[in-house]
Structure formats: C-alpha cells, structure tokens
Amino acid sequence: MSAVRIAVLVSGGGTNLQALIDAAEAGILTSGTLELVISSNPDAYALTRAADAGIPAVTVSKRALGSQEAFEGAIRALLDEYRIGLIVLAGFMSILSKDFTSRYPERIINVHPSLIPSFCGKGFYGLRVHEAALACGVKVTGATVHFVNEVPDGGRIIMQKAVDVLDGDTPQILQRRVMEQAEWKILPQAVQKVCGQMLSAPEKAP
C-alpha cells in the first residue's frame, strides 16, 4: 500500500476538508489520499468543495434513514466500498456509537477547537466552545486532533496547537483565529503523521 485511503466526514461548510484538499495539492499530505467525503447534511457546502476537488461525495442522512443503527450501517457500507483505511471527522455533527467506533480502533480522528481537556465533551461544539473559553477568561486556547472512541473528545491526543485569546475577541473572531492558526494547520499534519505510521506498521496476519 503506497498511501492510506481516507474518508472525510462532514456536516457543514467544510473548511477543514478544504485544508486537507489544499495540503494534498501542496504536497504536505502524501501518505494518504482523499477518496471519499460523507456528509450528514445534504445542504453542506463541503459537498461542493468535494465536487470541485474531484472527490466522490455522498450524503447519509440519519433523519432519512430513521435510526442511528441504519445511519451508521450506511456509513460502514460506504467505507467498505471505498476500502477506507482512515476516517477523519471534520466538522461532523453526529456522535458515533461505541459499536461504530470500536470497529475502527485508532482509525478515526477528529479535530476539536480547544486544548483538550478544556472545553470539550458532550455539548461542546462550534461556537459553544469559544463562548465557554471567553466566559472563563482563559488567555490561551487552541485546537486538538485526537483519536475517536466512544467518549466524546475522549480519545488519545495526536497533536495540539495553542492560540492566544485577545482583548475584544468575540466567539466568532476567536473561532476564526483558532481555525486559521491551529485547526487548518494541525489537521493535515496529524493526518499525514497517522497515515505514515499506518504505512510503516507491520502487516498483521489475518
């Protein structure tokens, strides 16, 4: 295997997906290839980003499928069809069950907009994270890339990057700075690192 086949799971604008696309085009991401985008939202702009980059993109709607089990089953079928080795959650707004995550130990990674263990876990997503950071008065926040397990934001940390909180910051301003200075930088680096480790790991006997 010359490169790990990657699926990116999204729900919204896809800025972190774009960071991965840009990293691949710039030769920063070389140990993995972006093979599939799965969106939980049919209106996600991330689907447009995928189409523009020539990456197959599919919508899997929990609402349309009617249950978590059917939702995760449809995702697993796509991962099998595209022979995916690494799953990247990039603004994916659905919590995955233990049944799902346990099938892919240290093969699912997520980017979270804080320095875990601060401002993370159930209920901490999007602007809520930055609102909490500002409410607490922290002077430094950042982003974390971590492996995904059954505990929200609970998997082993792969990479972190700190970002200063400045006087006058609003949640929106802080969110943008964390994206630009941390998320968009460390997500491609972490994906490259994990894929590289996967490629160099000895093959396990079936």
ChimeraX attribute file (.defattr): number of C-alpha atoms within 10 A of each C-alpha:
attribute: neighborCount
match mode: 1-to-1
recipient: residues
	/A:1	8
	/A:2	10
	/A:3	16
	/A:4	23
	/A:5	20
	/A:6	24
	/A:7	26
	/A:8	28
	/A:9	28
	/A:10	27
	/A:11	22
	/A:12	19
	/A:13	17
	/A:14	23
	/A:15	19
	/A:16	24
	/A:17	26
	/A:18	17
	/A:19	20
	/A:20	26
	/A:21	20
	/A:22	16
	/A:23	19
	/A:24	18
	/A:25	12
	/A:26	10
	/A:27	9
	/A:28	14
	/A:29	23
	/A:30	19
	/A:31	21
	/A:32	22
	/A:33	21
	/A:34	24
	/A:35	19
	/A:36	23
	/A:37	24
	/A:38	25
	/A:39	26
	/A:40	21
	/A:41	20
	/A:42	15
	/A:43	13
	/A:44	16
	/A:45	16
	/A:46	28
	/A:47	26
	/A:48	15
	/A:49	19
	/A:50	23
	/A:51	12
	/A:52	9
	/A:53	14
	/A:54	12
	/A:55	17
	/A:56	15
	/A:57	20
	/A:58	18
	/A:59	19
	/A:60	20
	/A:61	20
	/A:62	17
	/A:63	11
	/A:64	9
	/A:65	14
	/A:66	10
	/A:67	12
	/A:68	16
	/A:69	14
	/A:70	15
	/A:71	18
	/A:72	19
	/A:73	14
	/A:74	16
	/A:75	20
	/A:76	15
	/A:77	11
	/A:78	18
	/A:79	20
	/A:80	10
	/A:81	9
	/A:82	15
	/A:83	15
	/A:84	20
	/A:85	19
	/A:86	24
	/A:87	23
	/A:88	26
	/A:89	24
	/A:90	26
	/A:91	23
	/A:92	21
	/A:93	16
	/A:94	13
	/A:95	11
	/A:96	18
	/A:97	15
	/A:98	12
	/A:99	12
	/A:100	16
	/A:101	17
	/A:102	14
	/A:103	12
	/A:104	14
	/A:105	13
	/A:106	18
	/A:107	20
	/A:108	22
	/A:109	27
	/A:110	24
	/A:111	27
	/A:112	27
	/A:113	28
	/A:114	28
	/A:115	20
	/A:116	19
	/A:117	11
	/A:118	14
	/A:119	22
	/A:120	19
	/A:121	15
	/A:122	10
	/A:123	10
	/A:124	19
	/A:125	17
	/A:126	15
	/A:127	15
	/A:128	16
	/A:129	23
	/A:130	26
	/A:131	18
	/A:132	16
	/A:133	20
	/A:134	21
	/A:135	10
	/A:136	10
	/A:137	10
	/A:138	12
	/A:139	12
	/A:140	14
	/A:141	24
	/A:142	25
	/A:143	25
	/A:144	26
	/A:145	31
	/A:146	23
	/A:147	23
	/A:148	27
	/A:149	24
	/A:150	15
	/A:151	14
	/A:152	15
	/A:153	24
	/A:154	15
	/A:155	18
	/A:156	13
	/A:157	17
	/A:158	19
	/A:159	17
	/A:160	21
	/A:161	18
	/A:162	15
	/A:163	19
	/A:164	14
	/A:165	21
	/A:166	13
	/A:167	8
	/A:168	9
	/A:169	13
	/A:170	15
	/A:171	19
	/A:172	13
	/A:173	13
	/A:174	25
	/A:175	21
	/A:176	13
	/A:177	17
	/A:178	24
	/A:179	20
	/A:180	15
	/A:181	16
	/A:182	23
	/A:183	28
	/A:184	21
	/A:185	18
	/A:186	21
	/A:187	29
	/A:188	23
	/A:189	19
	/A:190	21
	/A:191	26
	/A:192	22
	/A:193	18
	/A:194	21
	/A:195	24
	/A:196	18
	/A:197	12
	/A:198	20
	/A:199	16
	/A:200	10
	/A:201	9
	/A:202	8
	/A:203	8
	/A:204	5
	/A:205	4
	/A:206	3
